[in-house]
Structure formats: structure tokens, C-alpha cells
């Protein structure tokens, strides 16, 4: 937790922390870089994008998956990214390129990616190009997800072949044979981490964690190995579970990324209770784990076919809006706050339909937009959050 601007170490109270930090942002960046150094000690780090790579497979092979999302604490400018990307690229793409070109050669042993949106489609080649002048390209591993809406009966065979091919390529490249028993143990660890993510969400829904604290905790966990993530979540749960419940207008917050910290704090200050979230890097990532064991390809067929709906997983998109509204009803929320990622056409195409359906169901809605400039653009959002909270308090 970095509630007061000083990060609590996910490695326990006695872990080394910087004695003096010029700013909270630099403090956080230094702490995350230590997390990344520890991650590297576990095995070759594989930078993954977009959000739902086969982490369990990498982990079982003794590799250290790092999902290249939520990189804002590590990126303070876009000079490298802007040499390769258009200015109208989302912050996720710009930060990813900036980070990999600046730090990728030192940290990463490879890149793993699957097909999602147009922004990400050519990033592997762009990264190749950028890295070729900085010590050389990184080995690349590609998973092609079928995007048709025919379901497992239609594309299941193809997807299973893709998983087995990827497994073979990773095994050969790193000389680490696949072991089904190790894979099952890895899936158990990821299932545990996802369970704990949902428990933290429940603590936030009960008002025992503010939204800023919740986002800080979940965002920091991205940089930890799954074993460290489990410990960090367990310690956080132990710390917050005795707190008083807090009441206030209940909201669901949606978006690809959490809002910038200043906007999260504005939601807490306005008295809003984050009763549920539909943030891609949070709930959509920890919503569930397949029960399949003993079958690598079957596990990932289930993983991608029945994943929590996300516009970046096109086959799941048809069931997304109604699923989100069901969850909002179950959590007893009054309002839905959508945090738009500027230039993300996937979420923006969906929002008008989602907003109309949410209002038909009696939810109030608020649309906020955030960009690569992050905290610098949250002033207007703060005012709108305060007004929205007043509206909900008055029963509007
Ligand atoms: S935020 Fe949207 S446009 Fe950007 S990488 Fe994610 S899905 Fe693609």
C-alpha cells in the first residue's frame, strides 16, 4: 500500500526501503525496480502483452512472466516511443514501447504476445526495429488467438495446436522441457493469486480499503512473481480485514487501466465505495481460473473461451455488457464510472451501448477520460467525481 505516498514493501516490514526519496513517484519506481530485480533472479523474464498471456505455462517452465501493463511509475517521458508511434496511440502502447526500448535489453530475455487490438498488432516489429540499434532484438514468441465467434467447437482444435506449438518453442528456446505436473502446480498458484485478488475486491466493496489503496496494491502486484503476489495479498488482507466498514454511494469502476492515483484519491475523498470493478488489469484478469488439470491445451482452451469478457478478447465481447450489468446489480451499485483510455477504440466503440443499457437499468453513469499524461490531467476529473458523488447521495 502506498497510501501516504510511501510504498509499503510487499517483501515484508523488514525489507530494505530507500532512506530518502525525492518524490513519492521516484520512491515507487525505485521499489518496483527492486521487485523486477528479484523477478529476474527467478529465471529469464519474458515481457508479455496484452493482458492475458499464458503465464502459468511460462512459470511452469521456470520463466518469469511480466505483463507489460501499468508501467506508468517506470516511465517518465515518451521520447523513445514517440520516435516509433503516432501521437494518437493509447498510453498503454506508448508506455510499453518506451519501457521496452529503454530498459528491455537489461531486464527481458524475450517477448511473448498475442493478437488483440490494432495498436498492439505491429508492436513486435516496431520493438524489433527499435531494439536492433540498442544491443539487438529480443527473441519473440507469438500466440495466435482465433477471433471468430464460433466458440470452442469451431476453433478449439486450432487454439490447442497453437498452445502446444508455443510450449514447444519456449521449451526449445530456453532448454526447459514441459512437465505437466509442474504446470498443474503453477495453475494452482495462479488460481490462489486470483482468489486473493477477488478477496481484496470484496474488502474494497465493504469499504475497508479505499479505491486508491486497492489500486496501489493490485498495481504493485503486477511486478511480483506469483509466489510474492500471494504473500503480498495475504499480508494486505490480514492488515485490512479488521478495519471498520465504510458506507457511501456504491459504484462500479470500469476501464482498461485504473484511473491515475489522484483520481482514485478523489473518489475516496468524495465518499464513493468501490463496490465492484471491471478494470481489465484487475477484475477481468483475476475473475476466474479454469478447473482443468492434467491437460495443458485443454486448460488454455477453457481459459480463453470462458474468460471474463473483455473487448480485447473479441469472442467474449457479445456477452460483455450484460455480464457487467449483472455484476453491477449483484454488487448493489448506484453508479457506473467508466475510465476511458484515450485513443482506445475497442472500449470507446462499446461505451455508448454500455452507457445506454446501464441507464435503462437505472444506473447513473460518469465517463472520464485519461491519457498518457496521467496525473497532469486529473483536475477536471476530480471536480466531476465530486459532482457525481453528490448526485448519487441525493438519490439521482
Ligand atoms: S488500451 Fe485499447 S488500444 Fe491500447 S493497447 Fe489496450 S486495447 Fe489496445
Boltz pocket constraint, residues with backbone or C-beta under 6 A from the ligand:
constraints:
  - pocket:
      binder: B
      contacts: [[A, 90], [A, 91], [A, 92], [A, 93], [A, 116], [A, 117], [A, 118], [A, 119], [A, 120], [A, 256], [A, 312], [A, 341], [A, 343], [A, 344], [A, 345], [A, 346], [A, 347]]
      max_distance: 6.0
